[in-house]
Amino acid sequence: MTNLIRQLWPSWVPDHPRIASIAPVSETRAHTVWKVVTRTGSVFAVKYHLFARFTNGKPYDLLVVEQHVSHCLHKMGCPVPPVITTDPHYGIVIFQWCGDHTLDDCCQTGDVIHPAVFDALLALETGFLNHHEQFAPWIAPGCSHKDLVAGWLETTQPIADMLPDLVAHLTNKTPPAHLASHWNALITHLAEAPAQLGPTDYNARNILIDEAGNPFIIELAKIGYDWPERRLIQYTTSLGAMRLDGRIISLLTPETTNQYAQKAALIYKQNPEVICTHIEAHHMVFHILAALTCLNADHPWQNIPHRLQDILLALQTPLFETPQTVPLRMAFQN
């Protein structure tokens, strides 16, 4: 692929000099990304979409959606890198380079994380809300509001039967009664909360941090409905999945939760306490799912004992005091 990039570079980016260096920087099940530096020092990201050709010409065409969504959000000042060009034949999209490190990297290495990350996510939510009518026709299959709720219940309902064993494993205590009823009430409450259009690929690896500490949000090719509070949790929780010493590290504290909720309330015209309640609940669900992943024999993560310590602390420490999560939190406390 590097030879192909060199060969087609003049036609893809005719206004820039030839390539000085090119190197792969990441690879997932969906795509590979190369860092391209030109002879004048301009830097670009070249991404190959593995699945792009399967969506060519469809309303949810990955390259078209990524280009148009990125353009609209960038134009209104959202921290997303502008798309330079796309090549649907090869499944290529080219961006301006916007940072060597992800938020996930920074959390794992202990670098200082600026509060601008939360403002970036609020800008993203605002951008999608303001462009809802324009973006709605591009929703990917399986990402409608109905699909969201069905998938949520399919994933979370079976956990009710696993909670007693999980509590016993993490705390060495006899699990309290009625865990299942409290769990089912919680996930039902979240399923009924307002969902909003936005990216469907949200995690701390998809926020890049430049040398000045500015965040940029990437991976906007697939959009659909989800709860803003769940996107917040997953964007701001580092998993360090590929690291031998990886930990579970969240940027959320009671203070940052309240600050985010106060600003999000203005965007969605909701009570900030309701938003805090949803953040607290999704935070708990996320960490219970993470604990179950750690205890799964087929899990991909390393450093499991330390990860479980991180998870237990998160399950014991509320971000916001709310009756919906108190019985479950008490089960994990000493």
C-alpha positions in Angstrom: 0.0 0.0 0.0 2.9 2.4 0.7 4.0 2.1 -3.0 0.4 2.8 -4.1 0.2 5.9 -1.9 3.5 7.2 -3.3 2.3 6.5 -6.9 -1.1 8.2 -6.5 -0.1 11.1 -4.2 0.3 13.7 -6.9 -3.2 13.0 -8.1 -4.7 12.9 -4.6 -2.9 16.0 -3.3 -1.7 17.9 -6.3 -1.0 21.2 -4.4 1.6 19.6 -2.1 5.1 18.3 -2.8 6.1 14.7 -3.0 6.4 12.4 0.0 9.5 12.6 2.1 8.5 9.8 4.5 5.6 7.4 5.0 5.0 5.0 7.8 2.0 3.0 9.2 0.9 4.3 12.6 -2.2 2.2 13.5 -4.2 -0.8 12.3 -7.6 -2.0 13.4 -10.0 -4.6 12.1 -11.6 -1.8 10.0 -8.7 0.3 8.6 -5.0 1.1 8.5 -3.5 4.6 8.9 -0.2 6.0 7.5 1.6 9.2 8.5 2.8 11.0 5.4 5.3 13.8 5.6 6.0 15.8 2.5 9.3 17.4 1.5 8.2 20.8 2.8 7.2 19.3 6.2 3.4 19.2 5.7 1.9 16.2 7.5 -1.1 14.1 6.5 -3.0 11.0 7.7 -3.9 8.5 4.9 -6.5 6.1 6.0 -7.6 2.9 4.2 -11.2 1.9 4.9 -11.4 -1.9 4.7 -15.2 -1.8 4.4 -15.6 1.4 2.2 -16.1 -0.5 -1.0 -19.1 -2.3 0.5 -20.9 1.0 1.1 -20.0 2.8 -2.2 -23.1 4.5 -3.6 -25.3 3.8 -0.6 -26.8 6.6 1.5 -24.4 5.6 4.3 -21.3 5.5 2.1 -18.4 5.6 4.6 -16.1 7.9 2.7 -18.9 10.3 1.7 -20.3 10.5 5.2 -16.8 11.0 6.7 -16.0 13.8 4.3 -19.3 15.6 4.6 -19.7 15.3 8.4 -16.1 16.3 9.0 -16.5 19.3 6.6 -19.7 20.5 8.3 -18.4 20.1 11.8 -15.0 21.7 11.0 -16.7 24.6 9.3 -18.7 25.4 12.5 -15.5 25.2 14.6 -15.7 21.7 16.0 -12.3 20.2 16.7 -12.2 17.6 13.9 -9.5 17.4 11.2 -10.5 18.6 7.8 -10.7 16.0 5.0 -8.3 16.8 2.1 -9.7 14.3 -0.3 -11.1 10.7 -0.7 -10.6 8.0 -3.3 -13.6 5.6 -3.4 -11.9 3.2 -5.8 -9.2 2.4 -3.2 -11.2 3.2 -0.1 -8.8 6.0 0.9 -9.5 9.2 2.9 -6.7 11.8 3.6 -6.8 14.2 6.5 -4.5 16.9 7.9 -2.4 15.4 10.6 -3.5 16.5 14.1 -1.4 14.8 16.7 0.9 11.9 17.3 -0.8 10.7 20.5 -4.3 9.6 21.3 -6.1 10.5 24.5 -5.8 6.8 25.4 -2.0 7.1 25.1 -1.9 10.2 27.3 -4.0 8.7 30.0 -1.8 5.5 30.1 1.5 7.4 30.3 0.3 9.9 32.9 0.5 13.0 30.6 -1.5 16.0 31.7 -5.0 16.0 30.1 -6.5 19.4 29.4 -10.1 20.1 30.2 -10.5 21.0 26.5 -11.4 17.4 25.9 -14.8 17.9 27.6 -15.4 21.1 25.6 -14.4 19.2 22.4 -17.1 16.6 23.1 -19.7 19.2 23.9 -18.8 20.9 20.6 -19.3 17.5 18.8 -22.7 17.0 20.4 -23.7 20.6 19.5 -22.6 20.1 15.9 -24.6 16.9 15.4 -27.6 18.5 17.1 -27.5 21.5 14.8 -27.0 19.3 11.7 -29.5 16.6 12.6 -31.8 17.0 9.6 -28.8 17.0 7.2 -27.0 14.1 8.8 -30.1 11.9 9.5 -30.3 10.4 6.0 -26.7 9.0 6.5 -27.5 6.8 9.5 -25.8 3.5 9.1 -27.8 0.2 9.1 -28.3 -1.1 12.6 -27.8 2.4 14.2 -31.4 3.7 14.4 -32.9 4.6 17.7 -34.9 1.3 17.7 -31.7 -0.6 17.0 -29.9 1.2 19.9 -32.5 0.2 22.5 -32.8 -3.4 21.2 -29.0 -3.8 21.3 -28.7 -2.2 24.7 -31.3 -4.5 26.3 -29.8 -7.5 24.5 -26.4 -6.7 26.0 -27.3 -5.6 29.5 -30.3 -7.7 30.5 -28.3 -11.0 30.8 -25.9 -9.3 33.2 -28.5 -9.4 35.9 -27.8 -13.1 36.4 -24.0 -12.5 36.5 -24.0 -9.8 39.1 -24.0 -12.0 42.2 -20.9 -13.9 41.0 -19.2 -10.7 40.0 -19.8 -9.0 43.4 -18.5 -12.1 45.2 -15.4 -12.3 43.0 -14.5 -8.6 43.4 -15.4 -8.1 47.0 -15.2 -11.6 48.6 -18.6 -10.8 50.1 -21.9 -12.5 50.0 -23.9 -10.6 47.4 -27.0 -8.8 48.7 -30.5 -9.8 47.6 -32.4 -8.1 44.9 -29.4 -7.2 42.7 -31.2 -8.3 39.6 -34.2 -6.0 40.2 -32.0 -3.0 40.9 -30.0 -3.7 37.7 -33.1 -4.2 35.5 -34.6 -0.9 36.8 -31.3 0.9 36.0 -30.9 -0.4 32.5 -34.6 0.3 31.7 -34.3 3.8 33.0 -31.3 4.4 30.7 -33.1 2.8 27.7 -35.8 5.3 28.1 -33.5 8.4 28.2 -33.3 10.7 25.1 -30.8 9.5 22.5 -29.0 11.8 20.1 -27.4 11.4 16.7 -23.6 11.2 16.7 -20.6 9.0 15.9 -20.9 5.3 16.6 -17.2 4.6 17.0 -16.4 6.4 20.3 -13.4 5.6 22.5 -10.3 7.3 23.9 -8.2 6.2 20.9 -10.4 8.4 18.6 -9.4 11.6 20.3 -6.0 12.9 19.2 -3.9 15.3 21.2 -1.6 17.7 19.4 1.7 19.1 20.7 -0.1 22.1 22.3 -2.6 19.8 24.1 -5.5 20.5 21.8 -7.9 17.6 21.2 -9.2 16.5 17.8 -12.0 13.9 17.3 -11.7 11.4 14.5 -13.7 8.5 13.1 -16.9 10.1 11.8 -17.6 7.7 8.9 -20.4 5.8 10.7 -23.1 7.7 12.5 -26.2 6.7 14.4 -28.1 7.2 17.6 -26.7 6.7 21.1 -26.9 8.4 24.5 -24.6 11.4 24.8 -23.7 10.2 28.4 -22.5 6.8 27.1 -20.4 8.5 24.4 -18.9 10.7 27.1 -18.0 7.7 29.3 -16.4 5.8 26.5 -14.5 8.8 24.9 -13.1 9.7 28.3 -12.2 6.3 29.7 -8.8 4.9 28.6 -8.5 1.2 28.3 -4.9 0.9 27.1 -6.0 -2.2 25.3 -2.8 -3.0 23.5 -0.5 -2.3 26.4 1.0 -5.0 28.7 0.7 -2.6 31.6 -2.7 -1.2 30.5 -5.1 0.2 33.2 -8.7 1.4 33.2 -8.4 5.2 33.6 -11.3 7.6 33.6 -11.1 11.4 33.3 -14.4 11.8 35.0 -14.6 13.0 38.6 -17.6 14.4 40.5 -16.3 17.9 39.5 -15.8 17.2 35.8 -19.2 15.4 35.7 -21.0 18.4 37.2 -19.1 20.9 34.9 -20.0 18.8 31.8 -23.6 18.4 32.8 -24.1 22.1 33.4 -22.9 22.9 29.8 -24.7 19.9 28.3 -28.0 21.0 29.9 -27.8 24.2 27.9 -27.4 22.2 24.7 -30.2 19.7 25.2 -32.4 22.0 27.4 -32.4 19.4 30.2 -32.0 19.5 34.0 -28.2 19.1 34.7 -29.0 16.8 37.6 -30.7 14.4 35.2 -27.7 14.4 33.0 -25.4 13.7 36.0 -27.7 10.8 36.9 -27.3 9.4 33.4 -23.5 9.8 33.5 -23.3 8.1 36.9 -25.5 5.2 35.6 -23.6 4.7 32.4 -20.3 4.9 34.3 -21.4 2.0 36.5 -22.7 -0.1 33.5 -19.5 0.5 31.6 -17.3 -0.7 34.4 -19.4 -3.7 35.2 -19.1 -4.7 31.5 -15.3 -4.0 31.7 -15.1 -6.3 34.8 -16.9 -9.1 32.9 -14.5 -8.6 30.0 -11.5 -9.0 32.4 -13.0 -12.3 33.8 -13.7 -13.7 30.3 -11.1 -16.4 29.4 -11.0 -15.1 25.9 -10.4 -11.4 26.8 -7.7 -9.5 24.8 -6.4 -7.4 27.7 -3.2 -7.8 29.9 -2.6 -6.7 33.5 -5.9 -8.1 34.7 -5.3 -7.8 38.5 -4.6 -4.1 38.2 -7.4 -3.5 35.8 -9.8 -5.2 38.3 -8.5 -2.9 41.0 -9.3 0.1 38.9 -12.7 -1.1 38.1 -13.6 -1.9 41.7 -12.6 1.6 42.7 -14.7 3.1 40.0 -17.7 0.9 41.1 -17.2 2.0 44.7 -16.9 5.8 44.0 -19.9 7.7 42.8 -19.6 10.5 40.3 -23.0 11.8 41.4 -25.2 10.7 44.3 -28.4 9.3 42.8 -30.9 6.7 44.1 -30.8 4.7 40.9 -27.2 3.5 41.5 -26.9 3.4 45.3 -28.0 -0.2 45.9 -25.6 -1.5 43.2 -22.7 0.7 44.5 -23.2 -0.5 48.0 -22.9 -4.1 46.8 -19.3 -3.4 45.6 -18.3 -1.4 48.7 -16.4 -2.9 51.7 
